[in-house]
Amino acid sequence: EAAGGAVDVVYDGVGKGTLLQSLQVVRPRGTVVSFGAASGMPDPVPIAALGGSKFLTRPTLLDHIASREELTNRSDDVFGWIASGALNLGRATELPLERAAEAHRRLEEGQTVGKVILTVARTPTAEL
């Protein structure tokens, strides 16, 4: 609904709670990339959900980076893009540790984008 119709690609990091919905909103010949399972591992996908020649993939890092040298080279590229501003990671959601349950709920319900950081308030230390 938010995209106003079928989309070319869906990157689904939530998993169990959203994978079938992701397949419903992707266009014919579109791709769903299942890369996370914040709400749990998805159930097996009925073959009919791939109607319209939709493509579902579950990539893992080890399938794409075979050696330490390749990992170093790709990491250097990514960190270079971040340093130059070519890649913007966006802002993280920060919540105090006391709101950890809320942070988990937001993650499970797909209400967050990016990292969720739990912060701990500093307390003054007593001098000995």
Beta strands, then each sheet from edge to edge (+ up, - down):
strand 1: 7-12
strand 2: 26-34
strand 3: 55-57
strand 4: 93-96
strand 5: 116-119
sheet 1: 1+ 2+ 3+
sheet 2: 4+ 5+
end
